[in-house]
């Protein structure tokens, strides 16, 4: 049987730093190892109160960004980079800084390529110095593509190196995967008892203890 931790909106919205940390029990949420001083991070939203005639980008009366953090040991944190490297970007670790650099290169490359393509359109008039920029549109596009490819190559090399190291150490385990999360929408933004987050982990006993400690729901998943 599979189970999920069920968390109400109020427990999320009361976090002043917009980070929901589930630090109990004090072991790795995947394999129960200690120490578990690192985190698996999920970028999530609490959304409620769909507007009848929403403006672009403003569809809900309540739209709250937050991060979910689950404790990991060193081994599982390294495996997290293999599964979802971009989620480590905010961490003050070697892999976190590497991920942040790769994310930055992708963003910068995408922006450069987008500017180059914009220069090809009639939106940018071909007069004055803009005419010179328009003739050099390919420079922006080429530079952008090179930056994106550099980020992807860096990530591919880092993943292969990390996987090789984990396998050599006998530490790689395909069953130690990220938690599955679901963020249900609800109608009344004022009702903070509504379920805003569901978490399913393969480590059922860890999830059971965590839910009991924080007084969250712990329910069987019914297919």
mmCIF file of the C-alpha atoms, coordinates in Angstrom:
data_MODEL
# 
_entry.id   MODEL 
# 
loop_
_atom_site.group_PDB 
_atom_site.id 
_atom_site.type_symbol 
_atom_site.label_atom_id 
_atom_site.label_alt_id 
_atom_site.label_comp_id 
_atom_site.label_asym_id 
_atom_site.label_entity_id 
_atom_site.label_seq_id 
_atom_site.pdbx_PDB_ins_code 
_atom_site.Cartn_x 
_atom_site.Cartn_y 
_atom_site.Cartn_z 
_atom_site.occupancy 
_atom_site.B_iso_or_equiv 
_atom_site.pdbx_formal_charge 
_atom_site.auth_seq_id 
_atom_site.auth_comp_id 
_atom_site.auth_asym_id 
_atom_site.auth_atom_id 
_atom_site.pdbx_PDB_model_num 
ATOM 1   C CA . UNK A 1 1   ? 0.000   0.000  0.000   1.00 0.00 ? 1   UNK A CA 1 
ATOM 2   C CA . UNK A 1 2   ? 1.081   3.569  -0.692  1.00 0.00 ? 2   UNK A CA 1 
ATOM 3   C CA . UNK A 1 3   ? 0.535   6.505  1.649   1.00 0.00 ? 3   UNK A CA 1 
ATOM 4   C CA . UNK A 1 4   ? 0.757   10.297 1.502   1.00 0.00 ? 4   UNK A CA 1 
ATOM 5   C CA . UNK A 1 5   ? 1.316   13.133 3.955   1.00 0.00 ? 5   UNK A CA 1 
ATOM 6   C CA . UNK A 1 6   ? -1.576  15.605 3.749   1.00 0.00 ? 6   UNK A CA 1 
ATOM 7   C CA . UNK A 1 7   ? -0.814  19.224 4.694   1.00 0.00 ? 7   UNK A CA 1 
ATOM 8   C CA . UNK A 1 8   ? -3.331  22.088 5.138   1.00 0.00 ? 8   UNK A CA 1 
ATOM 9   C CA . UNK A 1 9   ? -2.789  25.538 3.627   1.00 0.00 ? 9   UNK A CA 1 
ATOM 10  C CA . UNK A 1 10  ? -2.404  27.150 7.048   1.00 0.00 ? 10  UNK A CA 1 
ATOM 11  C CA . UNK A 1 11  ? 0.718   25.140 7.862   1.00 0.00 ? 11  UNK A CA 1 
ATOM 12  C CA . UNK A 1 12  ? 2.343   26.491 4.706   1.00 0.00 ? 12  UNK A CA 1 
ATOM 13  C CA . UNK A 1 13  ? 1.158   30.099 4.853   1.00 0.00 ? 13  UNK A CA 1 
ATOM 14  C CA . UNK A 1 14  ? 2.358   30.568 8.442   1.00 0.00 ? 14  UNK A CA 1 
ATOM 15  C CA . UNK A 1 15  ? 5.999   30.001 7.428   1.00 0.00 ? 15  UNK A CA 1 
ATOM 16  C CA . UNK A 1 16  ? 7.519   33.484 7.514   1.00 0.00 ? 16  UNK A CA 1 
ATOM 17  C CA . UNK A 1 17  ? 10.395  32.643 5.196   1.00 0.00 ? 17  UNK A CA 1 
ATOM 18  C CA . UNK A 1 18  ? 8.100   30.764 2.776   1.00 0.00 ? 18  UNK A CA 1 
ATOM 19  C CA . UNK A 1 19  ? 10.019  27.528 3.391   1.00 0.00 ? 19  UNK A CA 1 
ATOM 20  C CA . UNK A 1 20  ? 8.218   24.461 4.731   1.00 0.00 ? 20  UNK A CA 1 
ATOM 21  C CA . UNK A 1 21  ? 10.903  22.311 6.380   1.00 0.00 ? 21  UNK A CA 1 
ATOM 22  C CA . UNK A 1 22  ? 9.965   18.793 7.454   1.00 0.00 ? 22  UNK A CA 1 
ATOM 23  C CA . UNK A 1 23  ? 12.937  17.984 9.676   1.00 0.00 ? 23  UNK A CA 1 
ATOM 24  C CA . UNK A 1 24  ? 11.404  15.226 11.824  1.00 0.00 ? 24  UNK A CA 1 
ATOM 25  C CA . UNK A 1 25  ? 12.502  12.510 12.229  1.00 0.00 ? 25  UNK A CA 1 
ATOM 26  C CA . UNK A 1 26  ? 16.097  13.675 12.058  1.00 0.00 ? 26  UNK A CA 1 
ATOM 27  C CA . UNK A 1 27  ? 17.119  11.125 9.447   1.00 0.00 ? 27  UNK A CA 1 
ATOM 28  C CA . UNK A 1 28  ? 17.278  11.037 5.645   1.00 0.00 ? 28  UNK A CA 1 
ATOM 29  C CA . UNK A 1 29  ? 13.770  11.070 4.178   1.00 0.00 ? 29  UNK A CA 1 
ATOM 30  C CA . UNK A 1 30  ? 14.808  8.445  1.610   1.00 0.00 ? 30  UNK A CA 1 
ATOM 31  C CA . UNK A 1 31  ? 17.113  5.992  3.353   1.00 0.00 ? 31  UNK A CA 1 
ATOM 32  C CA . UNK A 1 32  ? 17.056  6.853  7.104   1.00 0.00 ? 32  UNK A CA 1 
ATOM 33  C CA . UNK A 1 33  ? 20.783  7.587  7.226   1.00 0.00 ? 33  UNK A CA 1 
ATOM 34  C CA . UNK A 1 34  ? 22.313  10.197 9.496   1.00 0.00 ? 34  UNK A CA 1 
ATOM 35  C CA . UNK A 1 35  ? 23.472  12.897 9.395   1.00 0.00 ? 35  UNK A CA 1 
ATOM 36  C CA . UNK A 1 36  ? 20.771  14.381 7.167   1.00 0.00 ? 36  UNK A CA 1 
ATOM 37  C CA . UNK A 1 37  ? 21.901  18.001 6.982   1.00 0.00 ? 37  UNK A CA 1 
ATOM 38  C CA . UNK A 1 38  ? 21.104  18.529 3.276   1.00 0.00 ? 38  UNK A CA 1 
ATOM 39  C CA . UNK A 1 39  ? 17.761  18.981 1.540   1.00 0.00 ? 39  UNK A CA 1 
ATOM 40  C CA . UNK A 1 40  ? 15.584  17.901 -1.336  1.00 0.00 ? 40  UNK A CA 1 
ATOM 41  C CA . UNK A 1 41  ? 13.858  21.079 -2.537  1.00 0.00 ? 41  UNK A CA 1 
ATOM 42  C CA . UNK A 1 42  ? 10.551  21.539 -4.374  1.00 0.00 ? 42  UNK A CA 1 
ATOM 43  C CA . UNK A 1 43  ? 9.395   24.941 -5.698  1.00 0.00 ? 43  UNK A CA 1 
ATOM 44  C CA . UNK A 1 44  ? 5.612   25.004 -5.144  1.00 0.00 ? 44  UNK A CA 1 
ATOM 45  C CA . UNK A 1 45  ? 2.533   27.245 -4.958  1.00 0.00 ? 45  UNK A CA 1 
ATOM 46  C CA . UNK A 1 46  ? -0.586  27.502 -2.814  1.00 0.00 ? 46  UNK A CA 1 
ATOM 47  C CA . UNK A 1 47  ? -3.393  28.549 -5.165  1.00 0.00 ? 47  UNK A CA 1 
ATOM 48  C CA . UNK A 1 48  ? -7.001  29.203 -4.268  1.00 0.00 ? 48  UNK A CA 1 
ATOM 49  C CA . UNK A 1 49  ? -10.023 31.210 -5.401  1.00 0.00 ? 49  UNK A CA 1 
ATOM 50  C CA . UNK A 1 50  ? -10.084 31.049 -9.190  1.00 0.00 ? 50  UNK A CA 1 
ATOM 51  C CA . UNK A 1 51  ? -11.265 34.426 -10.476 1.00 0.00 ? 51  UNK A CA 1 
ATOM 52  C CA . UNK A 1 52  ? -14.307 34.401 -12.832 1.00 0.00 ? 52  UNK A CA 1 
ATOM 53  C CA . UNK A 1 53  ? -12.600 36.636 -15.430 1.00 0.00 ? 53  UNK A CA 1 
ATOM 54  C CA . UNK A 1 54  ? -8.890  36.330 -14.645 1.00 0.00 ? 54  UNK A CA 1 
ATOM 55  C CA . UNK A 1 55  ? -6.299  38.686 -16.076 1.00 0.00 ? 55  UNK A CA 1 
ATOM 56  C CA . UNK A 1 56  ? -3.236  37.105 -17.679 1.00 0.00 ? 56  UNK A CA 1 
ATOM 57  C CA . UNK A 1 57  ? -0.999  35.842 -14.875 1.00 0.00 ? 57  UNK A CA 1 
ATOM 58  C CA . UNK A 1 58  ? -3.533  36.744 -12.145 1.00 0.00 ? 58  UNK A CA 1 
ATOM 59  C CA . UNK A 1 59  ? -5.886  33.768 -12.159 1.00 0.00 ? 59  UNK A CA 1 
ATOM 60  C CA . UNK A 1 60  ? -6.209  33.163 -8.414  1.00 0.00 ? 60  UNK A CA 1 
ATOM 61  C CA . UNK A 1 61  ? -7.070  35.325 -5.421  1.00 0.00 ? 61  UNK A CA 1 
ATOM 62  C CA . UNK A 1 62  ? -4.391  33.478 -3.442  1.00 0.00 ? 62  UNK A CA 1 
ATOM 63  C CA . UNK A 1 63  ? -1.145  32.626 -5.244  1.00 0.00 ? 63  UNK A CA 1 
ATOM 64  C CA . UNK A 1 64  ? 1.625   31.979 -2.713  1.00 0.00 ? 64  UNK A CA 1 
ATOM 65  C CA . UNK A 1 65  ? 5.074   30.740 -3.727  1.00 0.00 ? 65  UNK A CA 1 
ATOM 66  C CA . UNK A 1 66  ? 6.984   28.576 -1.268  1.00 0.00 ? 66  UNK A CA 1 
ATOM 67  C CA . UNK A 1 67  ? 9.608   25.846 -1.037  1.00 0.00 ? 67  UNK A CA 1 
ATOM 68  C CA . UNK A 1 68  ? 9.254   22.389 0.453   1.00 0.00 ? 68  UNK A CA 1 
ATOM 69  C CA . UNK A 1 69  ? 12.435  20.949 1.956   1.00 0.00 ? 69  UNK A CA 1 
ATOM 70  C CA . UNK A 1 70  ? 12.928  17.319 2.942   1.00 0.00 ? 70  UNK A CA 1 
ATOM 71  C CA . UNK A 1 71  ? 16.134  16.208 4.725   1.00 0.00 ? 71  UNK A CA 1 
ATOM 72  C CA . UNK A 1 72  ? 18.698  14.159 2.822   1.00 0.00 ? 72  UNK A CA 1 
ATOM 73  C CA . UNK A 1 73  ? 21.985  12.467 3.631   1.00 0.00 ? 73  UNK A CA 1 
ATOM 74  C CA . UNK A 1 74  ? 25.067  13.165 1.517   1.00 0.00 ? 74  UNK A CA 1 
ATOM 75  C CA . UNK A 1 75  ? 24.534  10.096 -0.698  1.00 0.00 ? 75  UNK A CA 1 
ATOM 76  C CA . UNK A 1 76  ? 20.893  10.901 -1.491  1.00 0.00 ? 76  UNK A CA 1 
ATOM 77  C CA . UNK A 1 77  ? 21.718  14.577 -2.042  1.00 0.00 ? 77  UNK A CA 1 
ATOM 78  C CA . UNK A 1 78  ? 24.277  13.594 -4.664  1.00 0.00 ? 78  UNK A CA 1 
ATOM 79  C CA . UNK A 1 79  ? 21.687  11.367 -6.321  1.00 0.00 ? 79  UNK A CA 1 
ATOM 80  C CA . UNK A 1 80  ? 19.271  14.305 -6.285  1.00 0.00 ? 80  UNK A CA 1 
ATOM 81  C CA . UNK A 1 81  ? 21.581  16.121 -8.704  1.00 0.00 ? 81  UNK A CA 1 
ATOM 82  C CA . UNK A 1 82  ? 21.259  13.174 -11.099 1.00 0.00 ? 82  UNK A CA 1 
ATOM 83  C CA . UNK A 1 83  ? 17.455  13.360 -10.980 1.00 0.00 ? 83  UNK A CA 1 
ATOM 84  C CA . UNK A 1 84  ? 16.748  17.086 -10.824 1.00 0.00 ? 84  UNK A CA 1 
ATOM 85  C CA . UNK A 1 85  ? 19.932  19.208 -10.914 1.00 0.00 ? 85  UNK A CA 1 
ATOM 86  C CA . UNK A 1 86  ? 18.147  22.546 -11.335 1.00 0.00 ? 86  UNK A CA 1 
ATOM 87  C CA . UNK A 1 87  ? 16.508  22.215 -7.884  1.00 0.00 ? 87  UNK A CA 1 
ATOM 88  C CA . UNK A 1 88  ? 19.894  22.412 -6.118  1.00 0.00 ? 88  UNK A CA 1 
ATOM 89  C CA . UNK A 1 89  ? 20.632  25.918 -7.426  1.00 0.00 ? 89  UNK A CA 1 
ATOM 90  C CA . UNK A 1 90  ? 19.836  27.728 -4.171  1.00 0.00 ? 90  UNK A CA 1 
ATOM 91  C CA . UNK A 1 91  ? 22.040  25.496 -1.996  1.00 0.00 ? 91  UNK A CA 1 
ATOM 92  C CA . UNK A 1 92  ? 25.371  26.612 -0.539  1.00 0.00 ? 92  UNK A CA 1 
ATOM 93  C CA . UNK A 1 93  ? 27.116  23.409 -1.611  1.00 0.00 ? 93  UNK A CA 1 
ATOM 94  C CA . UNK A 1 94  ? 29.492  22.472 -4.414  1.00 0.00 ? 94  UNK A CA 1 
ATOM 95  C CA . UNK A 1 95  ? 26.690  20.875 -6.419  1.00 0.00 ? 95  UNK A CA 1 
ATOM 96  C CA . UNK A 1 96  ? 24.385  23.780 -5.582  1.00 0.00 ? 96  UNK A CA 1 
ATOM 97  C CA . UNK A 1 97  ? 26.853  26.332 -6.936  1.00 0.00 ? 97  UNK A CA 1 
ATOM 98  C CA . UNK A 1 98  ? 27.441  24.203 -10.029 1.00 0.00 ? 98  UNK A CA 1 
ATOM 99  C CA . UNK A 1 99  ? 23.696  23.985 -10.625 1.00 0.00 ? 99  UNK A CA 1 
ATOM 100 C CA . UNK A 1 100 ? 23.284  27.745 -10.135 1.00 0.00 ? 100 UNK A CA 1 
ATOM 101 C CA . UNK A 1 101 ? 26.021  28.420 -12.709 1.00 0.00 ? 101 UNK A CA 1 
ATOM 102 C CA . UNK A 1 102 ? 24.374  26.070 -15.217 1.00 0.00 ? 102 UNK A CA 1 
ATOM 103 C CA . UNK A 1 103 ? 20.962  27.654 -14.655 1.00 0.00 ? 103 UNK A CA 1 
ATOM 104 C CA . UNK A 1 104 ? 22.472  31.120 -15.149 1.00 0.00 ? 104 UNK A CA 1 
ATOM 105 C CA . UNK A 1 105 ? 24.134  30.119 -18.420 1.00 0.00 ? 105 UNK A CA 1 
ATOM 106 C CA . UNK A 1 106 ? 20.852  28.697 -19.723 1.00 0.00 ? 106 UNK A CA 1 
ATOM 107 C CA . UNK A 1 107 ? 18.936  31.827 -18.748 1.00 0.00 ? 107 UNK A CA 1 
ATOM 108 C CA . UNK A 1 108 ? 21.556  34.159 -20.253 1.00 0.00 ? 108 UNK A CA 1 
ATOM 109 C CA . UNK A 1 109 ? 21.733  32.087 -23.428 1.00 0.00 ? 109 UNK A CA 1 
ATOM 110 C CA . UNK A 1 110 ? 17.970  32.003 -23.834 1.00 0.00 ? 110 UNK A CA 1 
ATOM 111 C CA . UNK A 1 111 ? 17.783  35.773 -23.322 1.00 0.00 ? 111 UNK A CA 1 
ATOM 112 C CA . UNK A 1 112 ? 20.529  36.426 -25.872 1.00 0.00 ? 112 UNK A CA 1 
ATOM 113 C CA . UNK A 1 113 ? 18.899  34.177 -28.466 1.00 0.00 ? 113 UNK A CA 1 
ATOM 114 C CA . UNK A 1 114 ? 15.501  35.777 -27.835 1.00 0.00 ? 114 UNK A CA 1 
ATOM 115 C CA . UNK A 1 115 ? 16.965  39.260 -28.388 1.00 0.00 ? 115 UNK A CA 1 
ATOM 116 C CA . UNK A 1 116 ? 18.536  38.094 -31.640 1.00 0.00 ? 116 UNK A CA 1 
ATOM 117 C CA . UNK A 1 117 ? 15.221  36.731 -32.900 1.00 0.00 ? 117 UNK A CA 1 
ATOM 118 C CA . UNK A 1 118 ? 13.462  39.932 -31.797 1.00 0.00 ? 118 UNK A CA 1 
ATOM 119 C CA . UNK A 1 119 ? 15.874  41.949 -33.928 1.00 0.00 ? 119 UNK A CA 1 
ATOM 120 C CA . UNK A 1 120 ? 14.589  40.050 -36.972 1.00 0.00 ? 120 UNK A CA 1 
ATOM 121 C CA . UNK A 1 121 ? 11.027  41.249 -36.439 1.00 0.00 ? 121 UNK A CA 1 
ATOM 122 C CA . UNK A 1 122 ? 9.396   44.524 -37.513 1.00 0.00 ? 122 UNK A CA 1 
ATOM 123 C CA . UNK A 1 123 ? 9.058   45.391 -33.828 1.00 0.00 ? 123 UNK A CA 1 
ATOM 124 C CA . UNK A 1 124 ? 12.623  46.727 -33.976 1.00 0.00 ? 124 UNK A CA 1 
ATOM 125 C CA . UNK A 1 125 ? 12.785  49.503 -36.636 1.00 0.00 ? 125 UNK A CA 1 
ATOM 126 C CA . UNK A 1 126 ? 15.745  49.427 -38.996 1.00 0.00 ? 126 UNK A CA 1 
ATOM 127 C CA . UNK A 1 127 ? 16.829  53.021 -38.430 1.00 0.00 ? 127 UNK A CA 1 
ATOM 128 C CA . UNK A 1 128 ? 19.931  54.565 -36.904 1.00 0.00 ? 128 UNK A CA 1 
ATOM 129 C CA . UNK A 1 129 ? 22.016  52.348 -34.646 1.00 0.00 ? 129 UNK A CA 1 
ATOM 130 C CA . UNK A 1 130 ? 19.128  49.850 -34.537 1.00 0.00 ? 130 UNK A CA 1 
ATOM 131 C CA . UNK A 1 131 ? 19.811  49.064 -38.185 1.00 0.00 ? 131 UNK A CA 1 
ATOM 132 C CA . UNK A 1 132 ? 23.344  47.970 -37.229 1.00 0.00 ? 132 UNK A CA 1 
ATOM 133 C CA . UNK A 1 133 ? 21.968  45.811 -34.418 1.00 0.00 ? 133 UNK A CA 1 
ATOM 134 C CA . UNK A 1 134 ? 19.451  44.199 -36.765 1.00 0.00 ? 134 UNK A CA 1 
ATOM 135 C CA . UNK A 1 135 ? 22.168  43.181 -39.211 1.00 0.00 ? 135 UNK A CA 1 
ATOM 136 C CA . UNK A 1 136 ? 24.019  41.473 -36.366 1.00 0.00 ? 136 UNK A CA 1 
ATOM 137 C CA . UNK A 1 137 ? 21.040  39.473 -35.095 1.00 0.00 ? 137 UNK A CA 1 
ATOM 138 C CA . UNK A 1 138 ? 22.898  36.219 -35.756 1.00 0.00 ? 138 UNK A CA 1 
ATOM 139 C CA . UNK A 1 139 ? 25.596  37.167 -33.217 1.00 0.00 ? 139 UNK A CA 1 
ATOM 140 C CA . UNK A 1 140 ? 23.037  37.197 -30.398 1.00 0.00 ? 140 UNK A CA 1 
ATOM 141 C CA . UNK A 1 141 ? 21.449  33.956 -31.562 1.00 0.00 ? 141 UNK A CA 1 
ATOM 142 C CA . UNK A 1 142 ? 24.792  32.191 -31.939 1.00 0.00 ? 142 UNK A CA 1 
ATOM 143 C CA . UNK A 1 143 ? 26.060  33.409 -28.581 1.00 0.00 ? 143 UNK A CA 1 
ATOM 144 C CA . UNK A 1 144 ? 22.822  32.343 -26.941 1.00 0.00 ? 144 UNK A CA 1 
ATOM 145 C CA . UNK A 1 145 ? 22.953  28.860 -28.417 1.00 0.00 ? 145 UNK A CA 1 
ATOM 146 C CA . UNK A 1 146 ? 26.600  28.459 -27.378 1.00 0.00 ? 146 UNK A CA 1 
ATOM 147 C CA . UNK A 1 147 ? 25.775  29.436 -23.783 1.00 0.00 ? 147 UNK A CA 1 
ATOM 148 C CA . UNK A 1 148 ? 22.862  27.001 -23.618 1.00 0.00 ? 148 UNK A CA 1 
ATOM 149 C CA . UNK A 1 149 ? 24.955  24.202 -25.115 1.00 0.00 ? 149 UNK A CA 1 
ATOM 150 C CA . UNK A 1 150 ? 27.765  24.959 -22.659 1.00 0.00 ? 150 UNK A CA 1 
ATOM 151 C CA . UNK A 1 151 ? 25.333  24.632 -19.749 1.00 0.00 ? 151 UNK A CA 1 
ATOM 152 C CA . UNK A 1 152 ? 23.939  21.352 -21.084 1.00 0.00 ? 152 UNK A CA 1 
ATOM 153 C CA . UNK A 1 153 ? 27.426  19.953 -21.729 1.00 0.00 ? 153 UNK A CA 1 
ATOM 154 C CA . UNK A 1 154 ? 28.581  20.953 -18.246 1.00 0.00 ? 154 UNK A CA 1 
ATOM 155 C CA . UNK A 1 155 ? 25.548  19.271 -16.712 1.00 0.00 ? 155 UNK A CA 1 
ATOM 156 C CA . UNK A 1 156 ? 25.995  16.091 -18.762 1.00 0.00 ? 156 UNK A CA 1 
ATOM 157 C CA . UNK A 1 157 ? 29.672  15.801 -17.806 1.00 0.00 ? 157 UNK A CA 1 
ATOM 158 C CA . UNK A 1 158 ? 28.917  16.457 -14.128 1.00 0.00 ? 158 UNK A CA 1 
ATOM 159 C CA . UNK A 1 159 ? 26.160  13.822 -14.093 1.00 0.00 ? 159 UNK A CA 1 
ATOM 160 C CA . UNK A 1 160 ? 28.343  11.178 -15.718 1.00 0.00 ? 160 UNK A CA 1 
ATOM 161 C CA . UNK A 1 161 ? 31.196  11.890 -13.319 1.00 0.00 ? 161 UNK A CA 1 
ATOM 162 C CA . UNK A 1 162 ? 28.920  11.796 -10.277 1.00 0.00 ? 162 UNK A CA 1 
ATOM 163 C CA . UNK A 1 163 ? 27.184  8.593  -11.370 1.00 0.00 ? 163 UNK A CA 1 
ATOM 164 C CA . UNK A 1 164 ? 30.534  6.920  -11.972 1.00 0.00 ? 164 UNK A CA 1 
ATOM 165 C CA . UNK A 1 165 ? 31.729  7.948  -8.500  1.00 0.00 ? 165 UNK A CA 1 
ATOM 166 C CA . UNK A 1 166 ? 28.548  6.700  -6.803  1.00 0.00 ? 166 UNK A CA 1 
ATOM 167 C CA . UNK A 1 167 ? 28.704  3.365  -8.614  1.00 0.00 ? 167 UNK A CA 1 
ATOM 168 C CA . UNK A 1 168 ? 32.398  2.953  -7.755  1.00 0.00 ? 168 UNK A CA 1 
ATOM 169 C CA . UNK A 1 169 ? 31.601  3.593  -4.089  1.00 0.00 ? 169 UNK A CA 1 
ATOM 170 C CA . UNK A 1 170 ? 28.663  1.156  -4.227  1.00 0.00 ? 170 UNK A CA 1 
ATOM 171 C CA . UNK A 1 171 ? 26.336  3.971  -3.203  1.00 0.00 ? 171 UNK A CA 1 
ATOM 172 C CA . UNK A 1 172 ? 24.052  4.319  -6.225  1.00 0.00 ? 172 UNK A CA 1 
ATOM 173 C CA . UNK A 1 173 ? 20.497  3.062  -5.631  1.00 0.00 ? 173 UNK A CA 1 
ATOM 174 C CA . UNK A 1 174 ? 17.809  3.585  -8.287  1.00 0.00 ? 174 UNK A CA 1 
ATOM 175 C CA . UNK A 1 175 ? 15.018  3.189  -5.712  1.00 0.00 ? 175 UNK A CA 1 
ATOM 176 C CA . UNK A 1 176 ? 16.090  6.304  -3.763  1.00 0.00 ? 176 UNK A CA 1 
ATOM 177 C CA . UNK A 1 177 ? 14.056  8.842  -5.730  1.00 0.00 ? 177 UNK A CA 1 
ATOM 178 C CA . UNK A 1 178 ? 12.550  12.263 -5.116  1.00 0.00 ? 178 UNK A CA 1 
ATOM 179 C CA . UNK A 1 179 ? 9.229   12.602 -3.343  1.00 0.00 ? 179 UNK A CA 1 
ATOM 180 C CA . UNK A 1 180 ? 6.093   12.966 -5.465  1.00 0.00 ? 180 UNK A CA 1 
ATOM 181 C CA . UNK A 1 181 ? 4.121   16.102 -4.593  1.00 0.00 ? 181 UNK A CA 1 
ATOM 182 C CA . UNK A 1 182 ? 0.649   17.316 -5.520  1.00 0.00 ? 182 UNK A CA 1 
ATOM 183 C CA . UNK A 1 183 ? -0.713  20.825 -4.848  1.00 0.00 ? 183 UNK A CA 1 
ATOM 184 C CA . UNK A 1 184 ? -4.540  20.725 -4.949  1.00 0.00 ? 184 UNK A CA 1 
ATOM 185 C CA . UNK A 1 185 ? -6.453  23.901 -5.767  1.00 0.00 ? 185 UNK A CA 1 
ATOM 186 C CA . UNK A 1 186 ? -9.275  24.973 -3.457  1.00 0.00 ? 186 UNK A CA 1 
ATOM 187 C CA . UNK A 1 187 ? -12.057 27.521 -3.746  1.00 0.00 ? 187 UNK A CA 1 
ATOM 188 C CA . UNK A 1 188 ? -11.998 29.611 -0.544  1.00 0.00 ? 188 UNK A CA 1 
ATOM 189 C CA . UNK A 1 189 ? -8.679  31.399 0.155   1.00 0.00 ? 189 UNK A CA 1 
ATOM 190 C CA . UNK A 1 190 ? -9.828  32.146 3.709   1.00 0.00 ? 190 UNK A CA 1 
ATOM 191 C CA . UNK A 1 191 ? -10.244 28.456 4.563   1.00 0.00 ? 191 UNK A CA 1 
ATOM 192 C CA . UNK A 1 192 ? -6.733  27.513 5.667   1.00 0.00 ? 192 UNK A CA 1 
ATOM 193 C CA . UNK A 1 193 ? -7.814  24.032 6.704   1.00 0.00 ? 193 UNK A CA 1 
ATOM 194 C CA . UNK A 1 194 ? -8.092  23.013 3.055   1.00 0.00 ? 194 UNK A CA 1 
ATOM 195 C CA . UNK A 1 195 ? -5.478  20.550 1.798   1.00 0.00 ? 195 UNK A CA 1 
ATOM 196 C CA . UNK A 1 196 ? -2.819  22.459 -0.156  1.00 0.00 ? 196 UNK A CA 1 
ATOM 197 C CA . UNK A 1 197 ? -0.054  19.839 -0.376  1.00 0.00 ? 197 UNK A CA 1 
ATOM 198 C CA . UNK A 1 198 ? 0.157   16.058 -0.631  1.00 0.00 ? 198 UNK A CA 1 
ATOM 199 C CA . UNK A 1 199 ? 3.527   14.265 -0.406  1.00 0.00 ? 199 UNK A CA 1 
ATOM 200 C CA . UNK A 1 200 ? 4.201   10.646 -1.284  1.00 0.00 ? 200 UNK A CA 1 
ATOM 201 C CA . UNK A 1 201 ? 7.541   9.126  -0.296  1.00 0.00 ? 201 UNK A CA 1 
ATOM 202 C CA . UNK A 1 202 ? 8.827   5.593  -0.779  1.00 0.00 ? 202 UNK A CA 1 
ATOM 203 C CA . UNK A 1 203 ? 10.031  5.670  2.838   1.00 0.00 ? 203 UNK A CA 1 
ATOM 204 C CA . UNK A 1 204 ? 6.611   5.039  4.418   1.00 0.00 ? 204 UNK A CA 1 
ATOM 205 C CA . UNK A 1 205 ? 7.779   4.812  8.036   1.00 0.00 ? 205 UNK A CA 1 
ATOM 206 C CA . UNK A 1 206 ? 9.653   8.115  7.792   1.00 0.00 ? 206 UNK A CA 1 
ATOM 207 C CA . UNK A 1 207 ? 6.535   9.731  6.308   1.00 0.00 ? 207 UNK A CA 1 
ATOM 208 C CA . UNK A 1 208 ? 4.357   8.260  9.090   1.00 0.00 ? 208 UNK A CA 1 
ATOM 209 C CA . UNK A 1 209 ? 6.594   9.631  11.846  1.00 0.00 ? 209 UNK A CA 1 
ATOM 210 C CA . UNK A 1 210 ? 6.858   13.014 10.119  1.00 0.00 ? 210 UNK A CA 1 
ATOM 211 C CA . UNK A 1 211 ? 3.077   13.352 9.779   1.00 0.00 ? 211 UNK A CA 1 
ATOM 212 C CA . UNK A 1 212 ? 2.503   12.348 13.417  1.00 0.00 ? 212 UNK A CA 1 
ATOM 213 C CA . UNK A 1 213 ? 5.103   14.846 14.703  1.00 0.00 ? 213 UNK A CA 1 
ATOM 214 C CA . UNK A 1 214 ? 3.670   17.825 12.798  1.00 0.00 ? 214 UNK A CA 1 
ATOM 215 C CA . UNK A 1 215 ? 0.065   16.642 13.262  1.00 0.00 ? 215 UNK A CA 1 
ATOM 216 C CA . UNK A 1 216 ? -0.518  16.392 9.526   1.00 0.00 ? 216 UNK A CA 1 
ATOM 217 C CA . UNK A 1 217 ? -2.821  13.889 7.875   1.00 0.00 ? 217 UNK A CA 1 
ATOM 218 C CA . UNK A 1 218 ? -1.440  10.508 6.798   1.00 0.00 ? 218 UNK A CA 1 
ATOM 219 C CA . UNK A 1 219 ? -3.690  8.741  4.318   1.00 0.00 ? 219 UNK A CA 1 
ATOM 220 C CA . UNK A 1 220 ? -3.644  5.678  2.126   1.00 0.00 ? 220 UNK A CA 1 
ATOM 221 C CA . UNK A 1 221 ? -3.492  6.445  -1.573  1.00 0.00 ? 221 UNK A CA 1 
ATOM 222 C CA . UNK A 1 222 ? -6.497  4.895  -3.257  1.00 0.00 ? 222 UNK A CA 1 
ATOM 223 C CA . UNK A 1 223 ? -6.179  4.201  -6.969  1.00 0.00 ? 223 UNK A CA 1 
# 
